[in-house]
Amino acid sequence: MPELPEVEAARRAIEDHCLGRVIKRCVVAEDPKVIDGFSPSEFESSLLGKTIVSARRKGKNLWLELDSPPFPSFQFGMAGAIYIKGVAVTQYRRSAVNSSDEWPSKYSKAFIELDDGTELSLTDKRRFAKVRLLNDPVSVPPVSELGPDALLEPMQLDEFVDSLSKKKIAIKSLLLDQSFLSGIGDWIADEVLYQSRIHPMQIASTMSKESCKCLHDCIKEVISKALDVGADISQFPENWIFHSREKKPGKAFVDGKKIEFITVGGRTPAYVPELQKLTGTQSGKAIRSGQKRKSDSKTDVKLEPGSDDEENAENTNSKGGQKGRRGTKQPATKRRIKDVEEADEDQPKKTVKATTSDTGNKKNDFMESESKDEQENEGEEYTGKGKLGKCGRGAKKPPAKKKMRDENDEASGGKRKKVGRGKSKK
């Protein structure tokens, strides 16, 4: 998904081509999932005739500062991207749309035309982006909830080390926490951990000061290098794990070393076990865990639904062991549970119904005995005389049982004889 370098590249492109220009025309899509809290007519009336003063960013959020509020704010989500007609704005691989054939794109969510003919568009193929109109974006969520920006407000080394020493969670999960440090997402976190040779599951508070310093430097270096090439992924250094992190397990390598994937905080980070090792007390746990896994035929990668983000929701496996993210199969246990649940839905529901009639207590006693036998045969819990079992309320008894009961009534002259289990009437 677009992270700090991609959003910053878009901000810089807007500053280079749109500042000082007056908004001549604007259109917003009728998509309530993306357009947050206003109508298309409100968007148009709020922006027409306004001048773009600056483009601002914090974390993965960008907004246009106009000569008067409200300001259009863009949260890029998983596949949001800013396009300027005729300008080579960076394209993240999942965001790219063919703007040369169709302009504005059918995926456009907000379109703005300026008085000099410049046109820009926010597109989103996946519909996880958000477009808002805000009087002061910095003072309200989501921007107000963000931690310091990794580029604009970097932590000093001492502050960074002190902060990590208090965090008892996996370092990969911490880096993804936007309230800790904003702008870092999946690929940056994987890259800085690989470059600093830190295992993604290393607990932050257990990291040495040297590791903390190395990570601090790598965050700055990776973001700077990405911005130096305009966030153009084709120009990222060849020795970055970025280029191989989306390949299938067993086929991903960086500098000749194998890349593996694990689950941390609902995400699946890429790392190189040969270089990124757990340290301290976690090292011993890793050895014991590795010995256990050697005798276990189940996959080490656990696929989890739903996380933020929202990317895991897309990759949740369907039944039947279809392949999910990174080519891994749905765990067998989950498949078996799902199969059983679906099989149960196909079975008719049974009810033990207590009734009263002219036959009085004798009939109730017979039905209780019969219900008990039936439930025991079905493996269900017997709940007692006159009470409903687990089968549900309102279902009728099977016709075969009712017919047998009627025949018994006729044979006994209207009087029912109790028959014990395993015995037959004579």
N, C-alpha and C positions, 0 to 999 in steps of 0.2 A: 504494500500500500504506500501511497505518497507519504514521505517523511520529511524531516526538516529541510534537507537539501532541495527536494523537488518543490516544496512550497516556497522556499526562499528564492529559488530560481524564477518562479512565477511572479513573485513580488517584485523582483528586480526588473523583469521584463515589462511589467506594468509601469514602473517608475520611469523606465527608459522611453516608453512610447505613449503614455497616457496622461502624464501630469500636466496640469494647466488646461486641459481640454474640457469642454462642456458636453454634458450628456444630452444628446439630441433625440435618441430613441432607446427604449428599453422594453424587453419582453421577458416574462418569467413563465415557466411551464406550470400547467395545472397539475401538479403532483404533490399532494399533501404530505407524502412521506419525506420529500426533500424540502419543499417550501414550508418553512416553520413559522406559523403564527401570523400570516398576512395573506391577502388576496392579490392576484395579478394586478388589479387596478390600483391597489395601495402601493405596490412596488413601483408602478409607473409614475404615479402622482408624487411619490416621495423623492424620485431621482431626476425627473425631467428638469432641465435647465440648471442643474447643479454642476459645479466645477470640481474635478478630482484634484485634491490638494496633495495627497500622499497615499502610498500603499503601505500598510503596516502588517506585522506578523508576530505571533507568539506561538511557539510550539508548531502544531500543524494547522493552526487557524490563521486566516488572512482576511483583512477587511480594507475597504476603500474609505479613506477619510475625505469627506466632501467639505465644501465651504459652509455647510450647515447640516445638522443631524436630521433624520437618522442616517446611519451608515450601513451599506450592504456588507454583510459578513459571510464568509465562506468557510465551512468546515469540510475538508476534502474527503473524509471517510476512507473507504477501501479503494476507490477507483476514480475519485474526483480529479479533474485537471483543468487548468486555465489555458485557453487557446487565444492567440491574437492573430487575426487574419494576415497572412503574409510574413509572419514572424516565427522563427524556429524556436518556440518555447519547448522546454524539456518535456519528454514523453516517457512516463513510467510504463513499463511493458504491459501492465494490466489496465492502464488508463487510456492507452492509445486508441484514437478513432481516426477514420480516414477523412480528415477535414478537407482534403484537396478535391474530393469528389462531391461532397455535400457541405454547404455552408449556409447557415449554422448547422451543425450536426443534429441528427434526430435525437441524439442523447443530450442535447443542450438543455440546461435547467435555468440558466439566466444569461440573457444576451443584452449587450450594451453597445450602442453605436455613438461615436463622438462627433463633434462638429467638424473635425478635419477628415472624416471618413474612416477613421480607425474603428475596428470592430473587435470586441473580445467576448468570449463565451466561456462559461463554466459548464463542463460536460461531466456526466456521470453515468456510465453504463450499468452500474450495479445498484444505484439508488440508495446508497448509504451516506451520501453527502448531505449537508444541511445548508440552506440559504436562509439568512435571517436579516431583519432590519433592526438595528440597535442604536440607541442614542449614545451609549458609552460602552462599547464592547469590552473594555478592560474591567469594568466594574460588575459585570454579570457573567454567569456561567455561559459557556464552558471556560472562557479565558480567565475569569477570576479564580477558578479552582486549580489553575496550572501552577506548577513549580517554576523555578527559574529556567529561562530559555537556555538550551545547551550552547547556543552560539552567541546570543546577545548578552546573556547574564551568567556566564560560566562561574561555577563555584571555585573559590580559591582552594588550593591543595589542602591546607589544614582543615578548612571547613568540610571539604569532601571526605577526607579520611575520618574526621570525627563523626560525620553523618553515617558513613558506612558502618562504623563500629557499634552503632545503636540499632542496626537493622538485622533482625534474625530471620531473614528470608533469603531465598536463592537470588543470586546477583542478577540473573537474567530477568526474573520477575520484577526486581527492584528497578532495573533500567527501563522497563516498560511502563512503570508507574509514572504517569504524567504529573502527578502532584509532587513527585520527588525531583524530576528533571524533565522538562517538556521538550518535545521534538524528536526524541529517540523512539524508534519503532523496531520491528522485528529484524530487518536487515542490518540496521546500524548496530543494534545490540549484539547480533551474531558476529559482526565484523570486528567490533572493538574487543570483544572477549577473545576472539581468535588471535587478533594482533597482540593482545597482552598476555596470551597463553593462560587464560583463566577458564576453568570449567564452569559451564552455565548453571550448574546446581550447587556451586560453592556458596555456602552461607556468607552473606556480606560481612557480618560481624567477625568472622573467623579469618578474613583476609589479612595478610601481612601488610605493613606500611609500604613495602616495596611494590607489592601487587596493586595496592590502591593508587600509588603514584603512576605506575605504568598504565593503569586503566584510565586515569585522569588525562594523561598525555594522549592516549590513543583516541579518546572521544574527540578531543580537539583536532587531532591530525586527520582522522577519517572524515569528519564533517568538512574541514578545510579543503581536503583533496577533492571531495565530491563537488564542492562549490567552484573550485578552480576550473573544472571542466563543464560548468553549467549544469551539473547533475545529469550529464549525458552518460548513461550506464555503459555505453560501448567504449568509453574512454577511461573507465575505472581501471586502476592498476591490475595487471594480469594475475598477480599473486594474492588477490583478495578472494576470500571464501564466497563473496557475493555471487560470483559467476557460476558456482556449482551448488549453491544451497537449495536450489529447487529441483535438482536431479533426483532420480529414484535411488533408494538405499542400495548400496552395493555398486552403484555406477557413478558415485560422486567422489571426486578426488581434487585436492588442491596441492600443488607442488609435489605430486606423486604420493601424497598421504591420503588415506581413506577418511572420508567424512561420514559420520554417523548422526542419527537423529534420535532425540529423546523427547519426553513430554515434561515441560516445566510450566506451571501456572496456566495450563490450558493451551499453551503454544508448543510448537515442535521445533526447537532450535537445532541448527546444524553446528557441529563441532568436530574437532579432530582429536580423538582419544589419545593418540600418540604424543600430542603436544599439550593438550588441555587436561590436566589431571587434578583430581580432588586432593586437597592438602589437609594437614592436621588430623584431627580425629575423624574427619570425613573420609580420609584415605583408607583407614582400616575398615570402615563400613563398606566402602566401595569394593574392597577385595572380597569381603564375605558375601556381598550381594552378587558379585561376578561369579563366585564359585557356585552359588545357588542357581544362577541363571543358566549355567552350563548344563545342569541336569534337568532343566525345564524346557520343554519344547514350545512353550507359548512365546508369542512375539513380545519383545521388550517395549515396543512402541504402543502406548495406549492412546486410542483415539477418543477424544472427548468432544461432546457436542457443545455448541453455544459458547462461547466465551465472548466479547466485544466486542470480544469483538465480534464478533459477527463473522469472521472468516471461518472459524471452526464450525459454525452452524451450517455453512455451505457445504463443508466436507464431511458432515455426519453421514455414516454409512447407512445404506438401505439394507433390507433383509436379504438373506441368501448369500451373505459373504461377498457382496460387491466390493470392489476396491475403492478405498477412500484416498485421503491425501497421501502423497509420496508412495502410492502403489501398495500400501499395507492393507491387509484384509481385516474385516471385522472380527474381533475376538470370538472364539467358538462359544464361550460361555454366554455372551450377549446374544448370539444367534439362537442358542438353545432356548433361552428365556423368552425371546421374542416369538419363536415358533410355538412354544407352549401357550403363550398368551393369545396368539391368533387362533390356535386350535380350540382353546376354551371359548372364544367368542362364537365359534361355529356350533357349539353344543347347545341344545335346548336347555333352558333353565327349568329346574324342578322345584316344586313347592310342597311342603308338608302343611296341609291346611286342616285346622281343627274345626269340626262342625258339630252342630247339635240337631237332632231330629226326634221323631217319635220313638225311635229305638232307645233313646236315653243314653245312660252311662255305658251300657254294654257296647253300643256302637263306637263310642269314643274310645273305650278300652281296646276294642279290636283295631281301630285306626291307629292308636298309639303303638300297639304291638307291630302292626304292619309297617308303619312309618319307621319304627326303629330298625326293623329288619332291612327295609329298603335303604336307609341311610348307611347302615353298617356295610351293606353290600357295595354301596357306592364309595365307601371310604370316607364318609362325612361324619361330622360330630353330631351326636344325638343331643338335642337341646331340651328334652323333657316334654311332658304331657301338655298339649294345647299350645305349644310355642312354635314359632317359625324357626326353621333351620337357616342354613346359609344360602338356600336355593333361591331366595327372592320371594316376593309376595304376589299372590293373585294367580299363579299358574294352576292349571287343572291337573288332576291325576291322570295317568295314562289310561286310555279306554280299556285295555286288557285287564287292569286291576279292578275297574268298576264292574265289568262284565262278570268276572269271577265272583265278586261280592254278591251281585244279584243272583247268580246261580246258587250260591251257598244259602241265601235267604230263602229261595224257593224250596230247596232240599230240606231245610230245617223247619219249614212251616212258618217262616217269619221270625223264628228265634235263632240267633246266631250262637254257635258254639265256639268257645275259645279253643284254639289249636296251638299247641306248643311247637316250637321250632323243631323240625326233624321228625314230627309225628304226622300221621295221616288220619283223617276222620274215617270212622267205620259206620 
